[in-house]
Amino acid sequence: VMSSDDETLDQTDYDRIQWIPNKLFHCFYLTTPEDRLCISRCILSCVVPVTLLPKAKVDRLITVFSILDDNAIKALNEILRNRKRLRQHVQDLISIHCDTELKEEEKKKLLLTKTIMINTCLPDPTKSCD
């Protein structure tokens, strides 16, 4: 299912392990934020590693979407949405920090707001604020 290019699976082996990605994505809906973050990190590092070329990433995502059930697709979409949201918050935080036109007090207020928003994407938001 997620094999490297030099490894091939025959159809019986493929059929035996096809359920694994669905189960992994279903684990995303566990109750604690730490579980969600752990599953997200595992899935994103294995399914779409940052080291892949863009075409390989697209091919991998098409393959993954074609083998997942509806609930697993919803989980993957949520993971990708959360990842995009976190990237946007970090980008906003950097732009606020680099903005020279803002007053110092206003900048601190905006930085605090963005930091809180980033913390909501982390496993334990209360600890990360400290």
DSSP file (Angstrom, degrees, kcal/mol; ACC not computed):
  #  RESIDUE AA STRUCTURE BP1 BP2  ACC     N-H-->O    O-->H-N    N-H-->O    O-->H-N    TCO  KAPPA ALPHA  PHI   PSI    X-CA   Y-CA   Z-CA
    1    1 A V              0   0    0      0, 0.0    17,-0.0     0, 0.0    66,-0.0   0.000 360.0 360.0 360.0 -55.9    0.0    0.0    0.0
    2    2 A M        +     0   0    0     61,-0.0    58,-0.0    62,-0.0     2,-0.0  -0.172 360.0 147.5-111.3  37.9    2.7    2.5    1.1
    3    3 A S        -     0   0    0      1,-0.1     2,-0.0     2,-0.1     6,-0.0  -0.306  50.4-107.6 -76.2 157.9    5.6    0.5   -0.4
    4    4 A S    >   -     0   0    0      1,-0.1     3,-1.0     4,-0.0    -1,-0.1  -0.281  37.2 -99.6 -76.2 171.1    8.7    2.0   -1.8
    5    5 A D  T 3  S+     0   0    0      1,-0.3    -1,-0.1    -2,-0.0    -2,-0.1   0.807 119.8  51.0 -65.3 -30.7    9.3    2.0   -5.5
    6    6 A D  T 3  S+     0   0    0      2,-0.0     2,-0.4     0, 0.0    -1,-0.3   0.584  99.5  74.9 -87.2  -7.6   11.6   -1.0   -5.5
    7    7 A E    <   -     0   0    0     -3,-1.0     2,-0.4     2,-0.0    -4,-0.0  -0.862  61.8-171.1-104.4 137.2    9.3   -3.2   -3.5
    8    8 A T        -     0   0    0     -2,-0.4     2,-0.4    -5,-0.0    -4,-0.0  -0.949   9.6-149.4-125.8 150.5    6.3   -4.8   -5.0
    9    9 A L        -     0   0    0     -2,-0.4     2,-0.1    -6,-0.0    -2,-0.0  -0.920  16.3-128.5-115.0 140.0    3.5   -6.7   -3.4
   10   10 A D     >  -     0   0    0     -2,-0.4     4,-2.4     1,-0.1     3,-0.2  -0.429  37.1 -99.9 -78.7 168.5    1.5   -9.5   -5.0
   11   11 A Q  H  > S+     0   0    0      1,-0.2     4,-2.6     2,-0.2     5,-0.2   0.837 120.1  53.2 -62.1 -37.0   -2.2   -9.2   -5.0
   12   12 A T  H  > S+     0   0    0      2,-0.2     4,-1.7     1,-0.2    -1,-0.2   0.918 111.6  45.7 -67.6 -41.1   -2.8  -11.5   -2.0
   13   13 A D  H  > S+     0   0    0      2,-0.2     4,-1.5    -3,-0.2    -2,-0.2   0.909 112.9  51.5 -65.0 -40.5   -0.3   -9.6    0.2
   14   14 A Y  H  X S+     0   0    0     -4,-2.4     4,-1.0     1,-0.2     3,-0.3   0.919 109.3  49.7 -61.2 -44.4   -1.9   -6.4   -0.9
   15   15 A D  H  < S+     0   0    0     -4,-2.6     4,-0.3     1,-0.2     3,-0.2   0.848 108.0  55.2 -64.0 -34.0   -5.4   -7.6    0.0
   16   16 A R  H  < S+     0   0    0     -4,-1.7     3,-0.2     1,-0.2    -1,-0.2   0.829 117.3  32.9 -69.2 -32.0   -4.1   -8.7    3.4
   17   17 A I  H >< S+     0   0    0     -4,-1.5     3,-1.5    -3,-0.3    -1,-0.2   0.417  87.1  98.7-107.3   2.2   -2.8   -5.3    4.4
   18   18 A Q  T 3X S+     0   0    0     -4,-1.0     4,-0.5     1,-0.3    -1,-0.2   0.765  78.3  60.6 -62.6 -25.9   -5.2   -3.0    2.6
   19   19 A W  H 3> S+     0   0    0     -4,-0.3     4,-1.9    -3,-0.2    -1,-0.3   0.691  84.9  80.9 -74.3 -19.1   -7.2   -2.4    5.9
   20   20 A I  H <> S+     0   0    0     -3,-1.5     4,-2.3     1,-0.2     5,-0.2   0.916  88.3  49.6 -61.1 -49.5   -4.2   -1.0    7.7
   21   21 A P  H  > S+     0   0    0      0, 0.0     4,-2.4     0, 0.0    -1,-0.2   0.900 110.1  52.4 -59.1 -38.1   -4.3    2.6    6.4
   22   22 A N  H  X S+     0   0    0     -4,-0.5     4,-2.2     1,-0.2    -2,-0.2   0.929 109.6  48.6 -61.2 -44.1   -8.0    2.9    7.2
   23   23 A K  H  X S+     0   0    0     -4,-1.9     4,-1.4     2,-0.2    -1,-0.2   0.892 110.1  52.0 -64.1 -39.5   -7.4    1.8   10.8
   24   24 A L  H  < S+     0   0    0     -4,-2.3     4,-0.4     1,-0.2     3,-0.3   0.931 111.6  45.8 -62.5 -44.7   -4.6    4.3   11.2
   25   25 A F  H >< S+     0   0    0     -4,-2.4     3,-1.2     1,-0.2     4,-0.3   0.850 107.6  57.8 -68.2 -32.7   -6.8    7.1    9.9
   26   26 A H  H >< S+     0   0    0     -4,-2.2     3,-1.5     1,-0.3    -1,-0.2   0.817  95.5  65.7 -65.5 -28.9   -9.7    6.0   12.1
   27   27 A C  G >< S+     0   0    0     -4,-1.4     3,-1.6    -3,-0.3    -1,-0.3   0.683  82.1  78.7 -65.9 -16.8   -7.3    6.3   15.2
   28   28 A F  G <  S+     0   0    0     -3,-1.2    -1,-0.3    -4,-0.4    -2,-0.2   0.804  84.9  62.3 -60.7 -27.9   -7.3   10.1   14.4
   29   29 A Y  G <  S+     0   0    0     -3,-1.5    -1,-0.3    -4,-0.3    -2,-0.1   0.167  74.5 129.4 -88.7  20.1  -10.7   10.3   16.1
   30   30 A L  S <  S-     0   0    0     -3,-1.6     6,-0.1     2,-0.1    -3,-0.0  -0.268  70.1-107.2 -66.8 165.7   -9.4    9.1   19.5
   31   31 A T  S    S+     0   0    0      4,-0.1    -1,-0.1     5,-0.0    -3,-0.0   0.817  89.4  69.8 -74.8 -34.3  -10.4   11.3   22.4
   32   32 A T  S  > S-     0   0    0      1,-0.1     4,-1.8     4,-0.0     3,-0.3  -0.572  73.0-132.4 -93.3 149.6   -7.2   13.2   23.4
   33   33 A P  H  > S+     0   0    0      0, 0.0     4,-2.7     0, 0.0     5,-0.2   0.828 108.5  60.4 -62.6 -31.6   -5.4   15.9   21.5
   34   34 A E  H  > S+     0   0    0     89,-0.2     4,-2.5     2,-0.2     5,-0.2   0.900 104.1  49.7 -62.9 -40.1   -2.1   14.1   22.1
   35   35 A D  H  > S+     0   0    0     -3,-0.3     4,-2.7     2,-0.2     5,-0.2   0.929 111.3  48.7 -63.0 -45.5   -3.5   11.0   20.2
   36   36 A R  H  X S+     0   0    0     -4,-1.8     4,-2.8     1,-0.2    -2,-0.2   0.926 112.7  47.4 -60.7 -45.0   -4.6   13.2   17.3
   37   37 A L  H  X S+     0   0    0     -4,-2.7     4,-2.6     2,-0.2    -1,-0.2   0.908 112.4  49.6 -64.2 -41.8   -1.3   14.9   17.1
   38   38 A C  H  X S+     0   0    0     -4,-2.5     4,-2.4     2,-0.2    -2,-0.2   0.937 113.6  45.2 -62.5 -47.4    0.6   11.6   17.3
   39   39 A I  H  X S+     0   0    0     -4,-2.7     4,-2.9     2,-0.2     5,-0.3   0.917 112.5  52.3 -63.2 -43.2   -1.5   10.0   14.6
   40   40 A S  H  X S+     0   0    0     -4,-2.8     4,-2.7    -5,-0.2     5,-0.3   0.932 111.0  46.7 -58.6 -46.5   -1.2   13.2   12.4
   41   41 A R  H  X S+     0   0    0     -4,-2.6     4,-2.2     2,-0.2    -1,-0.2   0.921 114.1  47.5 -63.3 -43.9    2.5   13.2   12.7
   42   42 A C  H  X S+     0   0    0     -4,-2.4     4,-1.6    -5,-0.2     5,-0.3   0.937 115.2  44.9 -62.9 -46.3    2.8    9.5   11.9
   43   43 A I  H  X>S+     0   0    0     -4,-2.9     4,-3.6     1,-0.2     5,-0.6   0.936 115.1  46.6 -65.4 -46.7    0.5    9.7    8.9
   44   44 A L  H  X5S+     0   0    0     -4,-2.7     4,-0.8    -5,-0.3    -1,-0.2   0.857 112.8  49.2 -68.0 -34.1    2.0   12.8    7.4
   45   45 A S  H  <5S+     0   0    0     -4,-2.2    -1,-0.2    -5,-0.3    -2,-0.2   0.803 123.4  32.0 -75.3 -26.0    5.6   11.6    7.8
   46   46 A C  H  <5S+     0   0    0     -4,-1.6    -2,-0.2    -5,-0.2    -3,-0.2   0.848 123.8  41.1 -95.4 -41.3    4.8    8.2    6.2
   47   47 A V  H  <5S+     0   0    0     -4,-3.6    -3,-0.2    -5,-0.3    -2,-0.1   0.948 134.6  11.0 -76.2 -49.8    2.1    9.0    3.7
   48   48 A V  S  <<S-     0   0    0     -4,-0.8    -1,-0.2    -5,-0.6    -2,-0.1  -0.644  79.6-167.7-131.5  75.3    3.4   12.3    2.3
   49   49 A P    >   -     0   0    0      0, 0.0     3,-1.5     0, 0.0    -4,-0.1  -0.289  28.6-125.0 -63.7 148.6    7.0   12.8    3.5
   50   50 A V  T 3  S+     0   0    0      1,-0.3     7,-0.1    -5,-0.0    -5,-0.1   0.705 106.5  67.6 -67.5 -18.2    8.5   16.2    2.9
   51   51 A T  T 3  S+     0   0    0      2,-0.0    -1,-0.3     0, 0.0     2,-0.1   0.626  79.2 101.4 -78.5 -12.1   11.4   14.7    1.1
   52   52 A L  S <  S-     0   0    0     -3,-1.5    -4,-0.0     1,-0.1     5,-0.0  -0.417  80.0-112.3 -72.1 147.4    9.1   13.6   -1.8
   53   53 A L     >  -     0   0    0     -2,-0.1     4,-2.4     1,-0.1     3,-0.2  -0.419  34.4-105.5 -70.2 155.1    9.1   15.5   -5.0
   54   54 A P  H  > S+     0   0    0      0, 0.0     4,-2.3     0, 0.0     5,-0.2   0.879 120.8  50.1 -53.7 -42.6    5.8   17.4   -5.7
   55   55 A K  H  > S+     0   0    0      1,-0.2     4,-2.5     2,-0.2     5,-0.2   0.906 111.1  49.4 -63.8 -39.9    4.8   14.9   -8.4
   56   56 A A  H  > S+     0   0    0     -3,-0.2     4,-2.5     2,-0.2    -1,-0.2   0.867 109.3  52.9 -66.2 -36.0    5.5   12.0   -6.1
   57   57 A K  H  X S+     0   0    0     -4,-2.4     4,-2.7     2,-0.2    -2,-0.2   0.927 110.3  47.1 -63.6 -44.4    3.4   13.6   -3.4
   58   58 A V  H  X S+     0   0    0     -4,-2.3     4,-2.5     2,-0.2    -2,-0.2   0.930 112.7  49.1 -63.2 -45.1    0.5   14.1   -5.7
   59   59 A D  H  X S+     0   0    0     -4,-2.5     4,-2.3     1,-0.2    -1,-0.2   0.910 112.0  49.4 -59.5 -42.4    0.8   10.4   -6.9
   60   60 A R  H  X S+     0   0    0     -4,-2.5     4,-2.7     2,-0.2    -2,-0.2   0.918 111.0  48.9 -63.9 -44.2    0.9    9.3   -3.2
   61   61 A L  H  X S+     0   0    0     -4,-2.7     4,-2.9     2,-0.2     5,-0.2   0.894 110.4  50.8 -64.7 -39.4   -2.1   11.3   -2.2
   62   62 A I  H  X S+     0   0    0     -4,-2.5     4,-1.7     2,-0.2    -1,-0.2   0.925 111.9  48.0 -62.3 -43.6   -4.1   10.0   -5.2
   63   63 A T  H  X S+     0   0    0     -4,-2.3     4,-1.0    -5,-0.2    -2,-0.2   0.927 113.1  47.8 -61.5 -45.6   -3.2    6.4   -4.2
   64   64 A V  H >X S+     0   0    0     -4,-2.7     4,-1.3     1,-0.2     3,-0.8   0.935 111.4  49.3 -63.3 -47.0   -4.1    7.0   -0.6
   65   65 A F  H 3< S+     0   0    0     -4,-2.9    -1,-0.2     1,-0.2    -2,-0.2   0.825 107.7  56.5 -62.8 -29.8   -7.4    8.6   -1.4
   66   66 A S  H 3< S+     0   0    0     -4,-1.7    -1,-0.2    -5,-0.2    -2,-0.2   0.754 112.6  39.3 -75.1 -22.1   -8.3    5.7   -3.8
   67   67 A I  H << S+     0   0    0     -4,-1.0    -1,-0.2    -3,-0.8    -2,-0.2   0.580  96.7  94.0-103.2 -10.2   -7.8    3.1   -1.1
   68   68 A L     <  -     0   0    0     -4,-1.3     2,-0.1    -5,-0.1   -49,-0.0  -0.502  69.0-127.2 -86.0 151.6   -9.4    4.8    1.9
   69   69 A D     >  -     0   0    0     -2,-0.2     4,-2.2     1,-0.1     5,-0.2  -0.329  39.1 -91.5 -83.3 176.7  -13.0    4.5    3.1
   70   70 A D  H  > S+     0   0    0      1,-0.2     4,-2.1     2,-0.2     5,-0.1   0.888 124.5  48.3 -60.5 -44.1  -15.2    7.6    3.7
   71   71 A N  H  > S+     0   0    0      1,-0.2     4,-2.0     2,-0.2    -1,-0.2   0.887 111.9  49.6 -66.2 -38.1  -14.3    8.0    7.4
   72   72 A A  H  > S+     0   0    0      2,-0.2     4,-2.5     1,-0.2    -1,-0.2   0.871 109.2  52.6 -68.2 -36.1  -10.6    7.7    6.8
   73   73 A I  H  X S+     0   0    0     -4,-2.2     4,-2.7     2,-0.2    -2,-0.2   0.901 107.9  51.5 -64.9 -40.3  -10.9   10.3    4.0
   74   74 A K  H  X S+     0   0    0     -4,-2.1     4,-2.2     2,-0.2    -2,-0.2   0.910 110.6  48.8 -61.7 -41.4  -12.6   12.6    6.4
   75   75 A A  H  X S+     0   0    0     -4,-2.0     4,-2.5     2,-0.2    -2,-0.2   0.920 111.3  49.1 -65.0 -43.5   -9.8   12.1    8.9
   76   76 A L  H  X S+     0   0    0     -4,-2.5     4,-2.6     2,-0.2     5,-0.2   0.920 110.8  50.4 -62.3 -43.6   -7.1   12.8    6.2
   77   77 A N  H  X S+     0   0    0     -4,-2.7     4,-2.4     1,-0.2    -1,-0.2   0.904 110.9  49.4 -60.6 -40.9   -8.9   15.9    5.1
   78   78 A E  H  X S+     0   0    0     -4,-2.2     4,-2.6     2,-0.2    -2,-0.2   0.904 110.5  50.3 -65.3 -41.0   -9.0   17.1    8.7
   79   79 A I  H  X S+     0   0    0     -4,-2.5     4,-2.2     2,-0.2    -2,-0.2   0.930 112.7  46.1 -61.7 -45.8   -5.3   16.4    9.2
   80   80 A L  H  X S+     0   0    0     -4,-2.6     4,-2.2     2,-0.2    -2,-0.2   0.879 112.4  51.0 -66.5 -37.7   -4.4   18.3    6.0
   81   81 A R  H  X S+     0   0    0     -4,-2.4     4,-2.6    -5,-0.2    -2,-0.2   0.920 110.8  48.5 -63.9 -44.1   -6.7   21.2    7.1
   82   82 A N  H  X S+     0   0    0     -4,-2.6     4,-2.5     2,-0.2    -2,-0.2   0.899 110.7  51.1 -62.9 -40.5   -5.1   21.4   10.5
   83   83 A R  H  X S+     0   0    0     -4,-2.2     4,-2.2     2,-0.2    -1,-0.2   0.918 111.9  46.6 -62.9 -44.0   -1.7   21.3    8.9
   84   84 A K  H  X S+     0   0    0     -4,-2.2     4,-2.3     2,-0.2    -2,-0.2   0.907 111.6  51.8 -64.6 -41.9   -2.6   24.2    6.6
   85   85 A R  H  X S+     0   0    0     -4,-2.6     4,-2.3     2,-0.2    -2,-0.2   0.918 110.0  48.6 -61.4 -44.7   -4.1   26.2    9.5
   86   86 A L  H  X S+     0   0    0     -4,-2.5     4,-2.4     1,-0.2     5,-0.2   0.919 110.6  50.7 -63.4 -43.7   -1.0   25.8   11.6
   87   87 A R  H  X S+     0   0    0     -4,-2.2     4,-2.4     1,-0.2    -1,-0.2   0.902 110.5  49.9 -60.0 -41.0    1.2   26.9    8.7
   88   88 A Q  H  X S+     0   0    0     -4,-2.3     4,-2.5     2,-0.2    -1,-0.2   0.904 109.9  50.4 -65.7 -41.3   -0.9   29.9    8.2
   89   89 A H  H  X S+     0   0    0     -4,-2.3     4,-2.5     2,-0.2    -2,-0.2   0.914 112.0  47.3 -62.6 -42.9   -0.8   30.9   11.9
   90   90 A V  H  X S+     0   0    0     -4,-2.4     4,-2.4     2,-0.2    -2,-0.2   0.913 111.6  50.7 -65.2 -42.5    3.0   30.6   11.9
   91   91 A Q  H  X S+     0   0    0     -4,-2.4     4,-2.3    -5,-0.2    -2,-0.2   0.916 111.7  47.9 -61.2 -43.0    3.2   32.6    8.7
   92   92 A D  H  X S+     0   0    0     -4,-2.5     4,-2.5     2,-0.2    -2,-0.2   0.904 109.6  53.4 -63.4 -41.7    1.0   35.3   10.3
   93   93 A L  H  X S+     0   0    0     -4,-2.5     4,-2.4     1,-0.2    -2,-0.2   0.916 110.2  47.2 -60.1 -44.3    3.1   35.3   13.5
   94   94 A I  H  X S+     0   0    0     -4,-2.4     4,-2.1     2,-0.2    -1,-0.2   0.912 111.6  50.1 -64.8 -42.9    6.3   35.9   11.5
   95   95 A S  H  X S+     0   0    0     -4,-2.3     4,-0.9     2,-0.2    -2,-0.2   0.888 111.4  48.8 -65.7 -37.2    4.7   38.7    9.5
   96   96 A I  H >< S+     0   0    0     -4,-2.5     3,-0.6     1,-0.2    -1,-0.2   0.928 111.4  50.2 -64.2 -44.1    3.5   40.4   12.6
   97   97 A H  H 3< S+     0   0    0     -4,-2.4    -2,-0.2     1,-0.2    -1,-0.2   0.863 114.3  44.0 -62.8 -36.0    6.9   40.1   14.2
   98   98 A C  H 3< S+     0   0    0     -4,-2.1     2,-0.5    -5,-0.1    -1,-0.2   0.568  85.7 110.8 -86.5  -9.8    8.6   41.5   11.2
   99   99 A D    <<  -     0   0    0     -4,-0.9     3,-0.3    -3,-0.6     8,-0.0  -0.540  43.3-175.7 -71.9 118.8    6.1   44.4   10.7
  100  100 A T  S    S+     0   0    0     -2,-0.5    -1,-0.2     1,-0.2    -4,-0.0   0.564  74.4  68.1 -90.8 -10.0    7.8   47.7   11.5
  101  101 A E  S    S+     0   0    0      2,-0.1     2,-0.2     0, 0.0    -1,-0.2   0.657  80.6  92.8 -84.8 -15.9    4.7   49.8   11.1
  102  102 A L  S    S-     0   0    0     -3,-0.3     2,-0.1    -6,-0.2     0, 0.0  -0.521  81.2-114.8 -80.1 144.9    2.9   48.4   14.1
  103  103 A K     >  -     0   0    0     -2,-0.2     4,-2.7     1,-0.1     5,-0.2  -0.429  29.5-113.6 -70.5 154.0    3.2   50.0   17.5
  104  104 A E  H  > S+     0   0    0      1,-0.2     4,-2.2     2,-0.2     5,-0.2   0.886 115.3  48.0 -60.2 -42.0    4.9   47.9   20.2
  105  105 A E  H  > S+     0   0    0      2,-0.2     4,-2.0     1,-0.2    -1,-0.2   0.915 113.7  46.8 -66.6 -42.9    1.8   47.5   22.3
  106  106 A E  H  > S+     0   0    0      1,-0.2     4,-2.4     2,-0.2    -2,-0.2   0.886 111.3  52.6 -65.7 -38.7   -0.4   46.5   19.3
  107  107 A K  H  X S+     0   0    0     -4,-2.7     4,-2.8     2,-0.2    -2,-0.2   0.915 108.2  50.1 -63.5 -43.3    2.3   44.1   18.1
  108  108 A K  H  X S+     0   0    0     -4,-2.2     4,-2.4     2,-0.2    -1,-0.2   0.903 110.6  50.0 -61.5 -41.3    2.5   42.4   21.5
  109  109 A K  H  X S+     0   0    0     -4,-2.0     4,-2.1     2,-0.2    -2,-0.2   0.927 113.4  44.9 -64.2 -45.3   -1.3   42.0   21.5
  110  110 A L  H  X S+     0   0    0     -4,-2.4     4,-2.6     2,-0.2    -2,-0.2   0.892 112.5  51.7 -66.0 -39.8   -1.3   40.5   18.0
  111  111 A L  H  X S+     0   0    0     -4,-2.8     4,-2.5     2,-0.2    -2,-0.2   0.903 109.8  49.6 -63.7 -40.7    1.6   38.2   18.8
  112  112 A L  H  X S+     0   0    0     -4,-2.4     4,-2.3    -5,-0.2    -2,-0.2   0.921 110.8  49.9 -63.5 -43.5   -0.2   37.0   21.9
  113  113 A T  H  X S+     0   0    0     -4,-2.1     4,-2.0     1,-0.2    -2,-0.2   0.931 113.4  45.2 -60.9 -46.4   -3.3   36.3   19.9
  114  114 A K  H  X S+     0   0    0     -4,-2.6     4,-2.5     1,-0.2    -1,-0.2   0.881 110.7  54.2 -66.3 -37.3   -1.4   34.4   17.2
  115  115 A T  H  X S+     0   0    0     -4,-2.5     4,-2.4     1,-0.2    -1,-0.2   0.906 108.3  49.3 -62.9 -41.1    0.5   32.4   19.8
  116  116 A I  H  X S+     0   0    0     -4,-2.3     4,-1.3     2,-0.2    -1,-0.2   0.902 110.4  50.7 -63.8 -40.6   -2.7   31.3   21.5
  117  117 A M  H  < S+     0   0    0     -4,-2.0     4,-0.4     1,-0.2    -2,-0.2   0.894 111.2  48.0 -65.0 -39.3   -4.1   30.2   18.1
  118  118 A I  H >< S+     0   0    0     -4,-2.5     3,-1.6     1,-0.2     4,-0.3   0.901 106.5  58.4 -66.1 -39.5   -0.9   28.2   17.4
  119  119 A N  H >< S+     0   0    0     -4,-2.4     3,-1.5     1,-0.3    -1,-0.2   0.804  94.6  64.1 -61.7 -29.4   -1.1   26.7   20.9
  120  120 A T  T 3< S+     0   0    0     -4,-1.3    -1,-0.3     1,-0.3    -2,-0.2   0.728  99.6  54.6 -67.0 -18.7   -4.6   25.3   20.1
  121  121 A C  T <  S+     0   0    0     -3,-1.6    -1,-0.3    -4,-0.4    -2,-0.2   0.503  96.9  84.7 -89.1  -5.2   -2.9   23.2   17.4
  122  122 A L  S <  S-     0   0    0     -3,-1.5   -88,-0.0    -4,-0.3     6,-0.0  -0.540  92.2-105.6 -98.2 164.1   -0.4   21.7   19.9
  123  123 A P  S    S+     0   0    0      0, 0.0   -89,-0.2     0, 0.0   -88,-0.1   0.889 109.7  18.9 -59.6 -44.9   -1.0   18.7   22.2
  124  124 A D    >>  -     0   0    0      1,-0.1     4,-1.9   -91,-0.1     3,-0.6  -0.811  67.0-172.7-129.8  93.0   -1.5   20.6   25.5
  125  125 A P  H 3> S+     0   0    0      0, 0.0     4,-1.1     0, 0.0    -1,-0.1   0.803  83.3  56.4 -56.8 -33.4   -2.3   24.3   24.9
  126  126 A T  H 3> S+     0   0    0      1,-0.2     4,-0.6     2,-0.2     3,-0.2   0.898 110.0  44.2 -69.0 -38.7   -2.1   25.2   28.5
  127  127 A K  H X4 S+     0   0    0     -3,-0.6     3,-0.7     1,-0.2    -1,-0.2   0.866 109.5  55.9 -71.3 -36.5    1.5   23.9   28.9
  128  128 A S  H 3< S+     0   0    0     -4,-1.9    -1,-0.2     1,-0.2    -2,-0.2   0.718  98.7  62.2 -73.3 -18.9    2.7   25.5   25.6
  129  129 A C  H 3<        0   0    0     -4,-1.1    -1,-0.2     1,-0.2    -2,-0.2   0.803 360.0 360.0 -71.9 -28.5    1.5   29.0   26.7
  130  130 A D    <<        0   0    0     -3,-0.7    -1,-0.2    -4,-0.6    -2,-0.2   0.488 360.0 360.0 -73.2 360.0    4.0   28.8   29.6
